[in-house]
Amino acid sequence: MKDFLSKLGFNIFLALIITLLFVCVEQIYRVYNDILSFNLNPKSFFEQFIINLLIVSIVKTRAVFISFVLIATFVWFQILHFAYFGTWIFPLEYLLFFTKFQETYDTFRTVADIGIIPTIMTIVLLISIYFLLKNSDEKRLKVPFLSFVLIAFIIFVPLRVYIKDSKKGHRPNVEYYPIKNTVTNVGYLLGNIMPKKIAGNSGLEQPISPTPELLTNNPDINVIMIMGESLNRNFMSLYDYKIKTTPFLDSLKNDENFIYKKGIASGVVTDVAVPSFFNIIKRPDGVPQIISTNTCLFKMAKNNGFQTYFYSSQAQDQLAQLKSYICTKWIDDYVDGTTVTKDIDKPALDKFLLDKIEDVDFSKPSFIAMQQRASHTPFIDTFPKEFEKFNKENINDKTISQNTIDYANSIAYTDYIISELVRKVKAKTTRPTYFIFTSDHASNVGDPNRQGHGRLNYDAVYQVPFLVYGINGAKPLKEKFSNFEFMSHYQMANVVSHVIGYKEKYEHFNMREDYFVCDSDISGLSGILKISFDENSNQTKTLIE
């Protein structure tokens, strides 16, 4: 009995010290980070203590240490994620980490400095645990079959989620400690998202719409749909940004054939927003609509006499998931950036699009979709060095970070690409031509605590541009737009549908109605934001989880 109590006391001591180590890692980072705050309370400390007490009671010391290595790794990932995004990890991101590993790597390698503090703390934590456990084998109380109990608990968490079958999504709680967020989020991923993805049933499916009524057979026009990448309209001088990033578009402001509005993206990642746009999806889950191909713009254009093209600066692997959602069967010429870089993971510069416009057969009406790579992270890699127009010396605001300056240069490069596309098309055809431009989503730039995209919890990630420019006598569209300043991706897609000959959905394209922004999963399982407008255009945002 005395030996039992002695070993139990040692386990309690060991669990207490390890709990204090984990708590110190989290709370020190909370004090260091501007968004988080010190929030230690008896309940969370006790929960962590019980977890650690159970782990140190496993029979094999090696299994104990491996368990703590896994926990510390998850804590490291959580803190690293918060350093960049300002949130703990969302359930679907564990899946996206593997399916979008190259993109994740490309993003984080540009901000590797944010990983220094989390990495140092994690290494110190694991070294400390190692020495605590090194000579503990004879001192610990070992509970037979405890490891099986812990495994059963790990299985129980997603099983409970699956049985409960909540129609609400799960989002991380900033006040939870990292390991609790990890357990609940992975449980939701395995118990809700993965089964529904495997079964093809999200529970959010929308009714399938038929193809719009055809009004104009074989219109004798060209349509050039340019899809930007990660472009935040608030950094365009067209929308009054303080640095003149869009001189060409600025010059068109008073042109009768030029229209621009404040766009709201349909998603906050490319693999959601681009398929939603090209399939005219109003709200998630639009996967059944996409599968039907009823409203795929490429199919609609092809069936109404257009030659169809899809030119993307993005790399082959970056389009691996997206390609399944844009009905490539009806695309006559599909080319991506890998044809230039010869690397499935390496995108081309957007000059690639200027080269590809030379391949278009303008003797026939053409529907051309062009997907850019600028302004995706790392921004400095998305434009040629000769387009490094802005720097610390020639901008008035010296407080702007170099990362933001690089972003401004990437937008100036986009402005140049658009101007050159217009010039080249004018030289190649006299057929009426519409240029339609937006971006898949935006990016949060300039905020040291919250950068990037893929989150619904800050507005910058869905604030995109929208513009239409007609040349060569293209029929003016201004009367089809109201004075309402906003426009959703869904409404923009209806503009495209209209100009290629199909019946418009609205009296005016930019109607005041509910807009929907999908998080990082196209089925809506990772969250949906509803944006409503009052008569004064004030926005009300509702998160649908």
WOVEN-V212969 format. One record per residue. N is the residue number from 1. RES is the residue in one letter. SS is DSSP state (h for helix, s for strand, l for the rest). Layout:
n=(N	N)
res=(RES	RES)
ss=(SS	SS)
//
This chain:
n=(1	2	3	4	5	6	7	8	9	10	11	12	13	14	15	16	17	18	19	20	21	22	23	24	25	26	27	28	29	30	31	32	33	34	35	36	37	38	39	40	41	42	43	44	45	46	47	48	49	50	51	52	53	54	55	56	57	58	59	60	61	62	63	64	65	66	67	68	69	70	71	72	73	74	75	76	77	78	79	80	81	82	83	84	85	86	87	88	89	90	91	92	93	94	95	96	97	98	99	100	101	102	103	104	105	106	107	108	109	110	111	112	113	114	115	116	117	118	119	120	121	122	123	124	125	126	127	128	129	130	131	132	133	134	135	136	137	138	139	140	141	142	143	144	145	146	147	148	149	150	151	152	153	154	155	156	157	158	159	160	161	162	163	164	165	166	167	168	169	170	171	172	173	174	175	176	177	178	179	180	181	182	183	184	185	186	187	188	189	190	191	192	193	194	195	196	197	198	199	200	201	202	203	204	205	206	207	208	209	210	211	212	213	214	215	216	217	218	219	220	221	222	223	224	225	226	227	228	229	230	231	232	233	234	235	236	237	238	239	240	241	242	243	244	245	246	247	248	249	250	251	252	253	254	255	256	257	258	259	260	261	262	263	264	265	266	267	268	269	270	271	272	273	274	275	276	277	278	279	280	281	282	283	284	285	286	287	288	289	290	291	292	293	294	295	296	297	298	299	300	301	302	303	304	305	306	307	308	309	310	311	312	313	314	315	316	317	318	319	320	321	322	323	324	325	326	327	328	329	330	331	332	333	334	335	336	337	338	339	340	341	342	343	344	345	346	347	348	349	350	351	352	353	354	355	356	357	358	359	360	361	362	363	364	365	366	367	368	369	370	371	372	373	374	375	376	377	378	379	380	381	382	383	384	385	386	387	388	389	390	391	392	393	394	395	396	397	398	399	400	401	402	403	404	405	406	407	408	409	410	411	412	413	414	415	416	417	418	419	420	421	422	423	424	425	426	427	428	429	430	431	432	433	434	435	436	437	438	439	440	441	442	443	444	445	446	447	448	449	450	451	452	453	454	455	456	457	458	459	460	461	462	463	464	465	466	467	468	469	470	471	472	473	474	475	476	477	478	479	480	481	482	483	484	485	486	487	488	489	490	491	492	493	494	495	496	497	498	499	500	501	502	503	504	505	506	507	508	509	510	511	512	513	514	515	516	517	518	519	520	521	522	523	524	525	526	527	528	529	530	531	532	533	534	535	536	537	538	539	540	541	542	543	544	545)
res=(M	K	D	F	L	S	K	L	G	F	N	I	F	L	A	L	I	I	T	L	L	F	V	C	V	E	Q	I	Y	R	V	Y	N	D	I	L	S	F	N	L	N	P	K	S	F	F	E	Q	F	I	I	N	L	L	I	V	S	I	V	K	T	R	A	V	F	I	S	F	V	L	I	A	T	F	V	W	F	Q	I	L	H	F	A	Y	F	G	T	W	I	F	P	L	E	Y	L	L	F	F	T	K	F	Q	E	T	Y	D	T	F	R	T	V	A	D	I	G	I	I	P	T	I	M	T	I	V	L	L	I	S	I	Y	F	L	L	K	N	S	D	E	K	R	L	K	V	P	F	L	S	F	V	L	I	A	F	I	I	F	V	P	L	R	V	Y	I	K	D	S	K	K	G	H	R	P	N	V	E	Y	Y	P	I	K	N	T	V	T	N	V	G	Y	L	L	G	N	I	M	P	K	K	I	A	G	N	S	G	L	E	Q	P	I	S	P	T	P	E	L	L	T	N	N	P	D	I	N	V	I	M	I	M	G	E	S	L	N	R	N	F	M	S	L	Y	D	Y	K	I	K	T	T	P	F	L	D	S	L	K	N	D	E	N	F	I	Y	K	K	G	I	A	S	G	V	V	T	D	V	A	V	P	S	F	F	N	I	I	K	R	P	D	G	V	P	Q	I	I	S	T	N	T	C	L	F	K	M	A	K	N	N	G	F	Q	T	Y	F	Y	S	S	Q	A	Q	D	Q	L	A	Q	L	K	S	Y	I	C	T	K	W	I	D	D	Y	V	D	G	T	T	V	T	K	D	I	D	K	P	A	L	D	K	F	L	L	D	K	I	E	D	V	D	F	S	K	P	S	F	I	A	M	Q	Q	R	A	S	H	T	P	F	I	D	T	F	P	K	E	F	E	K	F	N	K	E	N	I	N	D	K	T	I	S	Q	N	T	I	D	Y	A	N	S	I	A	Y	T	D	Y	I	I	S	E	L	V	R	K	V	K	A	K	T	T	R	P	T	Y	F	I	F	T	S	D	H	A	S	N	V	G	D	P	N	R	Q	G	H	G	R	L	N	Y	D	A	V	Y	Q	V	P	F	L	V	Y	G	I	N	G	A	K	P	L	K	E	K	F	S	N	F	E	F	M	S	H	Y	Q	M	A	N	V	V	S	H	V	I	G	Y	K	E	K	Y	E	H	F	N	M	R	E	D	Y	F	V	C	D	S	D	I	S	G	L	S	G	I	L	K	I	S	F	D	E	N	S	N	Q	T	K	T	L	I	E)
ss=(l	h	h	h	h	h	h	h	h	h	h	h	h	h	h	h	h	h	h	h	h	h	h	h	h	h	h	h	h	h	h	h	l	l	l	l	l	l	l	l	l	h	h	h	h	h	h	h	h	h	h	h	h	h	h	h	l	l	l	l	h	h	h	h	h	h	h	h	h	h	h	h	h	h	h	h	h	h	h	h	h	h	h	h	h	l	l	l	l	l	h	h	h	h	h	h	h	h	h	l	h	h	h	h	h	h	h	h	h	h	h	h	h	h	h	h	h	h	h	h	h	h	h	h	h	h	h	h	h	h	h	h	h	h	l	l	l	l	l	l	l	l	l	l	l	h	h	h	h	h	h	h	h	h	h	h	h	h	h	h	h	h	h	h	l	l	l	l	l	l	l	l	l	l	l	l	l	h	h	h	h	h	h	h	h	h	h	h	h	h	h	h	h	h	h	h	h	h	h	l	l	l	l	l	l	l	l	l	l	l	l	l	l	s	l	l	l	l	l	l	l	s	s	s	s	s	s	s	l	l	l	l	h	h	h	l	h	h	h	l	l	l	l	l	l	l	h	h	h	h	l	l	l	l	l	l	l	s	s	s	s	s	s	s	l	l	s	l	l	h	h	h	h	h	h	h	h	h	l	l	l	l	l	l	l	l	h	h	h	h	h	h	l	l	l	l	h	h	h	h	h	h	l	l	l	l	s	s	s	s	s	s	l	l	l	l	h	h	h	l	l	h	h	h	h	l	l	h	h	h	l	l	s	s	s	l	l	h	h	h	h	l	l	l	l	l	l	l	l	l	h	h	h	h	h	h	h	h	h	l	l	l	l	l	l	s	s	s	s	s	s	l	l	l	l	l	l	l	h	h	h	l	l	l	h	h	h	l	l	l	l	l	l	l	l	l	l	l	l	l	l	h	h	h	h	h	h	h	h	h	h	h	h	h	h	h	h	h	h	h	h	h	h	h	h	h	h	h	l	l	l	l	s	s	s	s	s	s	s	l	l	l	l	s	l	l	l	l	l	l	l	s	l	l	l	l	l	l	h	h	h	h	s	s	s	s	s	s	s	s	s	l	l	l	l	l	l	h	h	h	l	l	l	l	l	s	s	s	h	h	h	h	h	h	h	h	h	h	h	l	l	s	l	l	l	l	l	l	l	l	l	l	l	l	s	s	s	s	l	l	l	l	l	l	l	l	l	s	s	s	s	s	s	l	l	l	l	l	s	s	s	s	s	s	l)
//
